């Protein structure tokens, strides 16, 4: 008999969160959502989710908590329910939701703000279904120190694929990990051609509908750089044994090469259903989560090397991952600032990764200032890198801080 798992859902109104809700909706005997959090931009959806799942605790990072309470009461009345959800708001709302002690905490937050909730989930003893790669990138040494064996289950499709493929052998039998990349909307373009691409073009991912930051990161291949660092940390494989290959169709989500020359790949449609479901149910599989590949139809799958000249983000990420410490935090923070500047029309597409490279280069000269083993230390490095990126982009330092090197 399968035991029902309780779930705390962070980022409930985003793509990962709404798909997780659908999986819980389809499998009520397997999952019960007991707490959820959101950034607060869609309070009506948060209220509907709270009522549908009889959620005990609801957190929003921003927005009118009193209005949310009213919306929940109205939604409950309309559904003929007596739902009483406690509402918390503010910067630590997701931390409180992650701390309730649910069997599984699904962290679907985007950005380094996911670090503290990740830590809270690990400290509460919950299994962490991790879609927020930035919390591991920024706080790698802290997260690795807190993690119990098997406590983190990756939700990124690439890392879920690797986790599945790794069941085919032992850790000592792994020669390399191969992370696949779609190549984004600008695959095949030269560096010169990339100079004039627009934000609207960068948001046209060929396979996935994602948020602004992740979609832009896919266009620059920063997302793949982050995933290389994440794979290195998650699976304890040296970063020089984590490779990247462009696979435009995205049917093969990633691969593991073993010492005997065998390569084990996990494949399926380019969707997130299976990785999210496995994040909640690991190591068990749910029934009929996704439509299988139709093998009666002819298909051509292509593989290409990454063009490091046009897309240097992965090369820079390897250098950052090898450096360790707070270098990955600087990489991620600089990118977040540059992506916002690009979409605000302040800088060009090539300035995104160009800024990242300059910031991580400057960080190498001041890395000794930051303690990578403490939250305060990594967040200090994160803040420094953001200010340095603003300075390099001519945006000015954030009020009250300085980015002098």
N, C-alpha and C positions, 0 to 999 in steps of 0.2 A: 504494500500500500504506500503510495507516494504522499509525503507530508506537505501540507500547504506552507509556502514560504511567505513571510511578511517582507514588504518592499518599501524602502524610502526612495523617492524619485526626485532627483535634483535636475532642474531644467525641464519641468514637466510640459511646458508649452512649445518647446523646440521640436525639431525633427526627431531626435532620438527619443525625447520624452513622450511625444504623441504616439510614436510607434510602440513604445513600451506599454503605454496605456492600452493599445489595441491588443497586444499579446496577453496582457492581464485580463482584458475583457473576454478574449477567446478561451482563456484557461482559468476560470474562476476557482476551480478546485486545486490549482497549483499555486496561485499567487493572490495575495491580498495587499493592496497598496494602503499603508497606514499613515504615511506622511509624504508630502510633496512640497517642492519649492519652485519658484519661478522668478525671473527678473522683475516681473510686475507690469509688463507692457500690455498684457491681455488679461485683465482681471476677470472678464466674463468667462473666458475659457477656464481659468483657474477655479472659479466658483463651480462651474459645471463638473470639472474633474473631482473636486472635493466632495460634491454631493453624490455623484455616480458611484464613487468608491468608498463612501462613508469614511473619509479620511479624518484622522484624529488631530493632526497638526499640519498647518499650512504656513509656508513662509514666503515672503516676497522681499526682494532686495530693495525695491523702491515702489512708490505708489501709495495710495490712500488705504490704510489697513481697515479703517472704519467702513469705507465704501465696500471693500471686499467682504467684510462680515455681513453687510446688508445684502450683497449679491448672493452670498452663500445661503442666507436665510430665505431669500426670495426663490432661489433655485430649489431649495429643499421643500418649500411650501408647494411649488409647482409640481414637484415629483411626488408629493404626498408622503414626505419623509420627515423624520425628526433628527436631522443631522446637526450635530454640534461640533464644529471644528474650531480648535484654538488657532488664532492667527497671530503670527509674529512677523515683524518687519525690520528692515535695516541690513547693514553689512554682514551681520552674523546669522541671518535667518537660515541660510542653507547649512551653516554649521550646526544649528540646533536641529534641523531636520535630519542631518546625517548622524546625529548623536543619539537618536532614540533607541538604538539597539535592534533595529530590524535585521532579519536574517540576511537580506541583501540591500546594499545601497548602490543604486545606479547613478553615477555621476555623469550627467549629460550636459554640464555647464561648459560654455566655451570660454577659454582664456585662463590666465594665471590665477584669477579669483577662485578657481576650483581647488587650489592647494589646501586651504584650511578645511574645507569640507572633506577632502580626501583623507587628511590626517584624522579628522574627527571620526570618520567611518572606521578607519583602522584601529583607532584607540578604543572604539566601542565594541570591537570584536566582530563586526559585520563582515560578510564577504563583500568586497568592493568590485562591482562591475564598472570598469573604468573606460568611459568614452572621452573623458577630459584629459587628453594627452599632456596638456600644458602643466598640470599639477605634478606629473612625474618628471617632465623636462625641467621645470623650475626647482622642484624640491627633491630631486632624485636621491641624494644621500639620506635625507630625512625619511622619505617614503620607504626606501629599502631597509632602513634600520627598524622601522615600525612593523613592516609586513611580516606576518606569519607565513610559513610555506603554504602556497596555494590560496592565500587570502585574496589576491588580486586576479580577477578574470578580465582579460582584455575584451573590449567591445568594438574598437576600430576593426574594420573588416580585414585589414592586412594582418593585424596581430592575432585576431581570432583565428584566421587561417593558419598562422604559424603554430598557435597553441594546439590546433587540431592535428596538424601534420606531425608535430613533435611526439604525439602518442605512438608513432611508428618506430621509435628508437629511444635510446638513452641519451642523456645530455652529452656524455663522452663520445657518442657516435655521430654527433653533429659536426659537419665540416663548415657549413655556412648557412645563413638565412638569406633568402632572396625576396625582397619587398617589391611588389609590382606597383607601377604607376600608370595612370591613364595618359599622362603627358599633357593633360589639360586642353583648353581651347586653342592654345598657340603651338601645339606640337608641330615640329617641322619648320617653324619660323626661325630666321636668323636673328642674331642679336640686333642688327640694324633694323630689321623689320619690327622688332618688339618696342622700339623707341616711341612709336606713335600709337600704340594700342590704348583703348579707352577703358574706363571703369565698366561701362556697359558690356564691352566685349569680354572683359575678364570674368564677368559673372555668368557667362554662358558655358557652364560646364557640360561636356558632351554626354555624361551619363547620370549625374546625380543632381538633385535640387538641395542645396545646402545654404547656410547663412553666408553673409557677406565675407567674413574673415576667412572661413574655411574654404570657400569657393575661390577667393583671391589667392590663398595659399596654394591651392591646387594649380592655379595658373602660373605662379612663380616657381613651383615645386618646393617652396618652403615647407609645405605640408609633408612632402616626402622626406625632407631633411629632418623634420621633427620626428617622423615615424622611424627613421633609421636610428636616431638617438634613443627613442622609446624602445625599440626592439632590443637594442644593446642592453638597456637597463632591465627590461622585463624578463628577458631570457638568459641573462648573464653570459652573453656571447661577446667576445671582443669586437669593437666597432669595425675593425678592418676585415671582419668576417661577416659583415652585414652588407649585402649588395643591393643594388636597385636596377630594375629593368623596366622599360616602358612597354606596356601591354595595353594598347588603346581600347580593346573590347572589354576589358575588366571582368572577364569570366573567371580567370585564374586570379585569386585574391592575394596569394603569396605562396612561397615554396620553401621547403627545407631540403638542403643537399646533405646526404650522409656520407660517411667516410668510405663506404664501398662504391660510391658513385651513383647510388640511387637518389632520385629527386622525388619527393612526395609533395604534391600540390593539392590545395583545397580549391574547388571551383564551384561555381553556381552563378545564377543571374546577378547582374550588378545592382544589388539591393542590400539593404541593411537588416532585413528581417531576421535572418539566421544568426548573425553576430549578436544582435540585441537579445534574441531568445536564449541563446547559449549563455550570455552574460547573466541572465536571471536563473537559468536552470542547470548550469554547469555542475557536474559533467554529463547530466542527462540531456537527451534531445526531446523536443516537443514534436508532436505529429503535425504534418502539413503546414509548416510555417511558411514555406515558399514553394513556388512551382519549380520542379526540377528542370534541368536542361533538356531540350527536345532533341534527342540524338537521331531522330528521323530526318532532321533538316540539315542540309549542308552548311558548314560554317568554316570561315578562315580566321585563325587567330594569329596575330602578328606580335613579334617581340623586337624591340630596338634598344640600343644603348642610350643612356641619358646624354644629351648634348651639354657637356659641362661649360662650354663657352657661352651658349645662349642662356643656359639655366644653371648658374653656379651654386645655387642654394644647397644642393645635396653635398657638393664638395666642401663647402664651408661648414655644413653640419657635421661632417666626419671630423674635421679639425676641431670643432667645438666639443664633440663627444669625446674625442681623445684627450682633450685638455681637462674635461670634467669640472668639478667644483661648481662655481656659479657661472661659468661660461655659457652653458645652455640657457640659463635664465636670461642672460644678456641677449642672446640670439633671439629668443622668443619675444622679449619685451620690445626690442628695437623693431622687430617686424610688425608688432601690433600698432605701434605709433606710425610707422611708414605706410601701412595699409590704410589707416584712417586718413592720412594726408593725401594719399593717392585718390581715394574716393571723394575727398573734399576738393579735388582739382588743384591741390597745392604743388604736387610733384608728379613726375612721370613714372611709368611702369618700372623702368630699369632702376629708378631711384630706390625702390623698395629693397631689393637685395643688395644694392650698392650701399645703402645706409646700414643694413645689417652687418655687412662685411667690415665697414669702418668702425662700427660700435664694438664688435667682438675683438677687433684689433686693438682698439683703445682699452678695452676691458683687460686684455692680457697684461697691460702695464700697471693696472690698479687692482688686480684680482686678490692680492693679499689683504686688501681692506675688508673683504667680505667673508663671513663664516658660513660655509656651505652646509654645516651641520645644524644650524638653527633657523627657525622660521624667520626671525628678525633679520638674520644675515642674508638669506636668499631674497627676501622681499626688499632689503636695502639695495642689493645688486640689481634687482628688477627696477626699482625706482631710479637708480643711477642711470641705467641703460635707457630708460624712457626719456629722461632729461637730456642725455647725450644725443639721442636720436632727434629730439626736438631741436636741439642746438644745431646739429648738422643740417637739418632740413630748413633752418631759418624760421622755426615756429616759436622760438623762445622757450626757456625752461619753465616748467610748471611752477606756479607761485609757491614760494616758501622753500624751494629746493635749489640745488645747484648741480651742474654736471661738469665742473671743471676737472681736468685730469692732470 
